[in-house]
Amino acid sequence: MNGSVTQRRAPEERTIHIGPYAIHGQVWLAPMAGVSDPPFRTLCSNLGASAVVGEMLTSDQRLWDTPKSRRRLLTGTEPYPSIVQIAGSDPDQMAEAARAQVEQSAHIIDINMGCPAKKVCNRAAGSALLRDEPLVQAILSAVVNAVEVPVTLKMRTAWDHDSRNGVKIAQLAESIGIQSLTVHGRTRADRFMGDAEYDTIAEIKSRVRIPVIANGDINSPAKARAVLDQTQADGVMIGRAAQGNPWILGAIRQKLALEPIAQDPDPASLRAIILHHWNAMIAHHGDVDGVKISRKHLTWYRQRWVRRSDSERSESEESQAFSACLKSDTVERQQEALHSWLMLI
């Protein structure tokens, strides 16, 4: 692929309607905590994502003034439509958080009932909510009634394999007014282990009329096509497969639209995108945190794109240059190290 994907609607491309918003294409970027920040969301949108969802934001507004939470709030330059995901276990608090985000120009509110992290589930939020169907109903109703914008839901198939209630939750959500569902094809107990349950996603899709987005283990254009064929879902959500490989969203979008898939980025395009992403992270997160946060993204880029050299000397030079990127503790030092490393890949 080259540096970007032209944002036009292909003749065979489907459109997903979420309230008044027409999402052209079927490929969504997942709201990965610590990953799907504004720089990464914008990059993925530019490279072909149909829609991008912001990182999970706590519904407790008292915590919004921390540096981490402030950087998760809308910037005013979000890809359109802006989708904000909120998490919590108190219906009134969730409703207030949704209202506050709409006031900050959120176009769509997404409710998190899929996060398996202990620190979230221990607060009876995220996928822990799936154990308490009356609370699910109360939260969904409170948020839907609190805002005029569309409200969507991200969920798992159940809390565990002994409490299979994914279909029931999906139907409940639709009856309350949720306008689309994203279903990660695992229970909370599975976390990210084992194979995704595409049969369960297919059953949910067959039992509701609202759009359903399939999520879990989709790591290639061919896999995306196979998952849509198996589940009959309206779209796919890409998470971990986009780490270090934001181009995959455009490639999947092209595959699903029956277009030729562009080639992998050439070295010049790869360097340009990595450098652009690094600059955006520094601008958004600031010098100190930007340097720290960039390290994981640079590591993912290297794991995905840097091939082993036939020359031990060249491989050693590349390794030393990359190590300098990770060890750099100032913007100036990391920028210098980054330029040196990019010239070797």
N, C-alpha and C positions, 0 to 999 in steps of 0.2 A: 504494500500500500504506500501511497505517497503521504504527505503530511496531513491531508484532510480529506473529508468526503463531502462532495457537493450536496447541500441540503435541498434536495428537490424530491418531489413525490414521483416514484417510479410508476409506470402504468399498472403493474401488478401489485403495488403496495397497498396494504390494508390500512384503514384508519380506525382507531379506537376512540370512541366518544366517552368522555368523562364529564358529565354535566354539559356545560356550553363549550368545553374545550375539545378540539379535534387533535388527537395525537397521531401524526402521520408516521407509519411504521410500527413495528411490533417489538422493539428492543429497548428495554429499560435498564438503567443503571441502578443497582441496589444501594440502599442507604447504609453503607458500611461505616461503623463508628471508627473515627480516626483515619479514615481513608477518603470517603466521599465528601471532602470539604469543597468550598467554592472553586478553588483552582482545578481540582480534579473533575468536578462536575462540568465545569465550562469546557475543559479539554475534551472530555468524553462526548459532550454535546457537539462540539466542533468536528469531532471525528466520526459522527454518525449516530449517536444515541438518539432514539426517538423522544425519550423523556428521562430526566434524572431526578432522583429523590434525595433530599438533604439528609444529613446525619440525624440520627435519633436525638431529639431534644427533650429533656425532662419537662414534665408539666409543672414542676415546682418553680414558679417564677422568681422565688427568692434566690435561686441558684443561677439565674440567667446573667448575673453581673460578674461571674467569674471569667477570667481570660478565655478559658476553653469554651464556655457556653457562648460568650460574646462572638467568638469566631464562627459559631454554628448558626448564628442568626442571619437573616436575609441581608444581603449586601446592596440590593438595588440594581445589581447587574446580573441577576440570575437568568439562566436559560428559561424560555417561556414554554409552558406555564411553570411558575415556581411551586414546588411541592415540598411541604414541610411535614416531617414526621414527628409526632409527639408520643411520649410514653408516660404512663402513670397508672395509679390504681384508684384514685379518687374521682368520681364522676364530675363533681363540681369544679375541681381543680383542672381536670382535663378540658372542660368546657371553657373555663377562663383562659387557659393557655391557647386554645384554638382561636378564641376571639382576639386575643392579643396578637397572634401571628397573622390573622387576616387584616388587622389594623396595620401591620407592618408589610402588607401587600402580598401575602400568601394567596395563591390562586386555588390550591387544593390542600386539604388537610388529610394526612395519612396517619392512621392510628396503629401503633406497634403492639401486636400481640404475637410476635414471632421471635423476639430476641431470646436466646437461650442462656445468656450470660448470668452467672450466679448473682452478681451484684444487682442485676435488674430483677431476676426472679425472686430473690430474697425479700424484695420489697413488694411482692405480689403483683409485679408489673410484667410486661413482655409476655412471653409464652406461658408464664404462671397463671395468667388470667383464664386460660382455657380450662382450668379446673373448676372455675366458678361461673357457670353460665348466667345466673342472675346478675352478677357483677358485670359480665360482658354486656348484657342487655342494658344495664344502667349506664355504663360508660358510652356505648354507641349512641344510645338515645340522647344523652346529655350533649354530646358533641354535635350530632346532626341537628339538634334543635337550637344549638347556640350560634350557628353560623349560616350564612347564605351560600357559601361556596360549597363545592362538592367535597364529601368526606369519603375516604377510601380506607381499606383495612389490609394490613399485612399480617398473616397468620401462619401457623404450622398445622399439620394434619391433626394433632392432638397433643395432650401433655405426655402421654406414654401409650404403649401398645395395648394396655388394658382399659383405656378410656377413649375409644375411637369416636370422637364427636365432631370431626372436621366438617362433615356435611351439615350437621345440625347447626353449628356455629355459622356456617356460610349462609344457610337459609334464614337464620335469625337476623344476620347482618343485612341481607337484602330486604327483609320485611321492615326493618327499621329505617332504611333509606340510604344505606351504604351504596356507593355508586360503582365501585369496582373492588375486586379482591386480588391480592397477590398471595399465592400459596407456596410456601417452602415445603417440599415434599418429604419432610421428616417430622417426627415427634420431637418434643423438647428433650426427651430422654436420649434420643439419638444424637443430639447436638449436630455435629457434622460428620458422623460416622455412618458407615453402611451406604447402601444405595438409596437414592431418592425414590419416593413412592409415587411414581407417575400415574399408577392406576387410581390412587386416591384423588389426585388432582383431576383426573378424567371424570371420576364419579361426582366430584364437587361441581365441575363444569356442566355436567349433564343435569344437575338439580337446581341450577340458578339461571337467571336470564341476564344478569349483569356481567360485564367483562371480567375474565379471569386471566391473571398473568401467572405463568408457571415459573418456579424458581427452584434451583438446586441442581448442582453438578452439570450445568450447561457450559461447556468449555470449548466449543467449536461451532462453526456454521452448520456442519452436518448434524451435530448433536441437537442443535436448536431446531432444525427441521424435523428430526425424528421425534423430539419431545412434543412439538405442536401436532404432528400427525397422530401420536399416541393419545394425547390428552384432549385434543381439539380446543386447547386454550387459545385465547385471543392474542397473547404475546408472551414473551419470555423476559425474565429479569436476570441480569448478569451481575455476579458479585465477584468472588475471588478470581475468576478467570480474567478479569479486567486489570488486576494488579500487575503493573509493569507491561501491560498489553492493552492500552485503551483502544487500539485499532480494531480489536475483536468486535466491538459493538457495530462499527460500520460494516465489517465483513459479514456479520450475521444478518444485518439489515439488508445487505445486498443479496445474500443467499435467499432470504425469505421473500424478497421482492422479485425473485427469478432473474436477477441481474448478474453479469459476470463479476466474480469476486476479485477485487484489486490485489495486486501483488503485495508481499510484505514490504515494509518501508526499506528504502535503500539507505546506506550509511549516512548520507547527507541529511535525509529527512529524519532519520532516527536521532541524529545529533541535534537537529533544530528543535524537534518536539521536546526532547529531554531538557534542553536548555531553556526553552520557553516555559515548561512546567516548573523548573527550578526557580526561575525568576518570579513566576506567579506565586509560588509558595512563600518566598521571602517577602514579597509585597504584602501578602495577606496575613501571614503569621508573625511578621517582624523578624529582625535579624537573629535573635537568640533562638526562639522557637522554630523559626523557619529552617535554620540549619539542622536542628534536631529532627524535625518532621521529615525533611527531605531525604534523610538517610535511608529510611525504609523504602521509599519510592525508587531511589537510585539502585538499591539492592535488588528490587524486583525487576527493574529494567535490565540490570546486568544478568540476572538469572535467566531472563527470557530471551535476550537478544545477543549476548556476547558469546561467540563460539570459541571453543578451544583452538589455540594456534598450533600449527605444526612445529613452530619454532619455540623451544623452551625459553629462549631469551625474550622473544616477543610476549610470551605468556607471562613471564616474570615481570616485565615492564608494565603490562596492563594491570596485573594484580597489585603491584606496588602503587601505581597511580590511583587505582580505585581505593585502596586502603587509605591513601591520603585524603580522599574525599570524605570518608567516614570519620577519620580522626580530626579533621579540621574543626576548630571550635569558634571560628569567626566567619562572617560572610566573605570577607576578602580572601581568607585562606581557602575556604571551600570553593569559591568561584575560581581561583587560580588552579586548584587541584582538579576541579571539574573540567575545565578547558583542557588541561593536560590529558586527563583520562579519555575525554571524548575524541581526541585526535588519534587515539590508539584503537578505537573500535570501528 
